[in-house]
Amino acid sequence: MTTEEKELPDEVVETADDDLTRSRKQQLFTRYVLAVLIDLTVLNLFNQYWDYVFIESFSISLLAAILLQVLLQTTFIVEHRAANYFFGDKTGLKIKIMRIVSAWSIIFISKLVILEAINFFFGTSVLFGGPWHGIVSFIIVVTAMIIAEQTMARIYRSLA
């Protein structure tokens, strides 16, 4: 076995300067590009294998994935700010229940807003069918996206 063919052990890490230090902007860029690619994959899998999801083309699905990611991140920001504003450092069972109910309400209502935004921007190029005018299929797709993103994040963290 020549020197070039030897496998490096897992502990060996390249020490190039850009691999050691990444700015906050670079970290966020990587995080959101990965999230959009995961969303794109999930959208296209549902488009291919489930009759309740129709996306006209790959380009449209890429734009839809970007829009979904922007709107989902906005939803999470709104939910966290609302929770901090109304409940802050308060504790107790009643506060905890109210916080859960308000978070659920914000997140559920946001799905209706996001579905309408998709309809506004893409019209018949992106359609969610099925029960309740596509709301159920849309929520299933978004839930699958969030699960896929969280799964990838856990795998990434476990590699550290």
PLY file of the C-alpha trace (Angstrom):
ply
format ascii 1.0
element vertex 160
property float x
property float y
property float z
element edge 159
property int vertex1
property int vertex2
end_header
0.00 0.00 0.00
1.52 3.31 -1.03
1.35 6.46 1.04
-1.38 7.91 -1.19
-3.58 4.84 -0.72
-3.43 4.84 3.09
-6.66 5.80 4.78
-6.53 8.55 7.32
-8.03 7.86 10.74
-11.26 9.68 11.65
-9.43 11.92 14.16
-7.37 13.57 11.42
-8.97 16.84 10.42
-7.82 19.20 7.71
-6.48 22.37 9.21
-7.19 24.85 6.44
-8.00 28.26 7.90
-11.55 28.42 6.49
-12.38 25.01 8.00
-11.45 26.14 11.50
-13.24 29.44 11.72
-16.57 30.29 10.16
-18.34 33.57 10.68
-21.90 33.70 12.00
-23.05 34.73 8.51
-21.36 31.68 6.98
-22.97 29.40 9.57
-26.42 30.85 8.90
-25.91 30.60 5.13
-24.95 26.93 5.42
-27.85 26.23 7.77
-30.50 27.81 5.54
-29.15 26.45 2.26
-29.23 22.98 3.79
-32.78 23.58 5.09
-33.96 24.71 1.63
-32.37 21.63 0.03
-34.06 19.36 2.57
-37.41 21.10 1.95
-36.86 20.80 -1.80
-36.23 17.07 -1.45
-39.30 16.53 0.72
-41.52 18.58 -1.61
-40.38 16.66 -4.67
-40.77 13.27 -2.96
-44.36 14.15 -2.05
-44.92 15.47 -5.57
-43.65 12.22 -7.05
-45.34 9.74 -4.72
-48.53 11.35 -3.41
-51.45 12.41 -5.58
-52.47 15.17 -3.15
-49.33 17.20 -3.97
-48.75 18.68 -7.42
-45.80 20.87 -8.37
-45.48 21.86 -12.00
-41.67 21.80 -12.30
-38.42 21.49 -10.41
-37.81 25.24 -10.68
-41.20 25.97 -9.13
-40.48 23.48 -6.32
-37.15 25.25 -5.62
-38.89 28.61 -5.37
-41.63 27.07 -3.21
-39.00 25.53 -0.90
-37.32 28.93 -0.49
-40.66 30.63 0.22
-41.63 27.91 2.70
-38.32 28.21 4.52
-38.61 31.99 4.81
-42.19 31.80 6.05
-41.50 28.94 8.48
-38.55 30.79 10.01
-40.72 33.91 10.29
-43.39 31.84 12.06
-40.86 30.54 14.60
-39.61 34.08 15.26
-43.18 35.36 15.77
-44.03 32.45 18.06
-40.94 32.95 20.23
-41.40 36.70 20.46
-45.07 36.34 21.35
-44.25 33.78 24.03
-41.56 36.01 25.52
-43.76 39.09 25.36
-46.82 37.54 26.98
-45.26 35.00 29.31
-41.60 36.00 29.72
-40.13 34.54 32.89
-43.49 33.63 34.41
-43.84 30.09 35.70
-46.59 27.79 36.79
-48.88 25.21 35.26
-51.45 27.75 34.01
-48.73 29.80 32.26
-47.22 26.65 30.73
-50.61 25.56 29.37
-51.35 29.06 28.02
-47.91 29.17 26.38
-48.48 25.79 24.68
-51.96 26.78 23.48
-50.75 30.13 22.15
-47.75 28.53 20.39
-49.99 25.88 18.83
-52.47 28.56 17.70
-49.77 30.72 16.12
-48.17 27.76 14.38
-51.50 26.38 13.11
-52.79 29.75 11.86
-49.43 30.40 10.20
-49.88 27.22 8.12
-53.08 28.70 6.70
-51.25 31.94 5.91
-48.35 30.03 4.31
-50.76 27.94 2.22
-52.43 31.13 1.01
-49.01 32.68 0.24
-48.13 29.65 -1.88
-51.45 29.98 -3.68
-50.83 33.70 -4.22
-47.28 33.32 -5.60
-47.63 30.06 -7.53
-51.33 29.69 -8.32
-52.04 26.37 -10.00
-48.32 25.56 -10.34
-48.30 24.29 -6.73
-51.41 22.51 -5.49
-52.22 20.65 -2.29
-55.35 18.53 -2.58
-57.35 16.28 -0.33
-59.34 16.89 2.85
-60.17 20.45 3.85
-59.11 21.93 0.53
-55.53 20.67 0.86
-54.90 21.91 4.40
-54.35 18.38 5.73
-51.90 17.42 2.97
-50.06 20.72 3.35
-49.67 20.24 7.12
-48.40 16.69 6.52
-45.81 17.97 4.03
-44.65 20.77 6.36
-44.46 18.33 9.28
-42.35 15.98 7.16
-40.05 18.90 6.27
-39.57 19.85 9.91
-38.92 16.22 10.90
-36.39 15.84 8.06
-34.62 19.08 9.05
-34.48 18.04 12.72
-33.22 14.57 11.79
-30.41 16.04 9.69
-29.52 18.47 12.48
-29.29 15.62 15.01
-27.11 13.58 12.67
-24.87 16.59 12.13
-24.52 17.23 15.87
-23.81 13.56 16.56
-20.82 13.72 14.21
-19.04 16.28 16.42
0 1
1 2
2 3
3 4
4 5
5 6
6 7
7 8
8 9
9 10
10 11
11 12
12 13
13 14
14 15
15 16
16 17
17 18
18 19
19 20
20 21
21 22
22 23
23 24
24 25
25 26
26 27
27 28
28 29
29 30
30 31
31 32
32 33
33 34
34 35
35 36
36 37
37 38
38 39
39 40
40 41
41 42
42 43
43 44
44 45
45 46
46 47
47 48
48 49
49 50
50 51
51 52
52 53
53 54
54 55
55 56
56 57
57 58
58 59
59 60
60 61
61 62
62 63
63 64
64 65
65 66
66 67
67 68
68 69
69 70
70 71
71 72
72 73
73 74
74 75
75 76
76 77
77 78
78 79
79 80
80 81
81 82
82 83
83 84
84 85
85 86
86 87
87 88
88 89
89 90
90 91
91 92
92 93
93 94
94 95
95 96
96 97
97 98
98 99
99 100
100 101
101 102
102 103
103 104
104 105
105 106
106 107
107 108
108 109
109 110
110 111
111 112
112 113
113 114
114 115
115 116
116 117
117 118
118 119
119 120
120 121
121 122
122 123
123 124
124 125
125 126
126 127
127 128
128 129
129 130
130 131
131 132
132 133
133 134
134 135
135 136
136 137
137 138
138 139
139 140
140 141
141 142
142 143
143 144
144 145
145 146
146 147
147 148
148 149
149 150
150 151
151 152
152 153
153 154
154 155
155 156
156 157
157 158
158 159
